Amino acid sequence: MRLHPDVISTATDDGTVLLNERTGRYWQLNKTGTRVLQGLLDGQEAAGIAAELADRYGIGRQQAERDVAAVIERLSGAKLVIS
């Protein structure tokens, strides 16, 4: 995945802010959302990102997979990322 061409990102102390320069809309990701996005941009598979988050935060793999899938769905639905 990659950022949509109209979207720029900026790191913050709390995560990342994404701005769609065409529409002027912006989104804020917390640190976990930022980790999901960065993993996707680095070419990682969702399952690998979920496994890392499950280990890091001590949560079940299935819960982590659902959470990662939800972030991906929101990023894609808002047209912030494209395949």
Rosetta blueprint (number, residue, H / E / L):
1 M L
2 R E
3 L E
4 H L
5 P L
6 D L
7 V E
8 I E
9 S E
10 T E
11 A E
12 T E
13 D L
14 D L
15 G E
16 T E
17 V E
18 L E
19 L E
20 N E
21 E L
22 R L
23 T L
24 G L
25 R L
26 Y E
27 W E
28 Q E
29 L E
30 N E
31 K H
32 T H
33 G H
34 T H
35 R H
36 V H
37 L H
38 Q H
39 G H
40 L H
41 L H
42 D L
43 G L
44 Q L
45 E L
46 A H
47 A H
48 G H
49 I H
50 A H
51 A H
52 E H
53 L H
54 A H
55 D H
56 R H
57 Y H
58 G L
59 I L
60 G L
61 R H
62 Q H
63 Q H
64 A H
65 E H
66 R H
67 D H
68 V H
69 A H
70 A H
71 V H
72 I H
73 E H
74 R H
75 L H
76 S H
77 G H
78 A L
79 K L
80 L L
81 V E
82 I E
83 S L
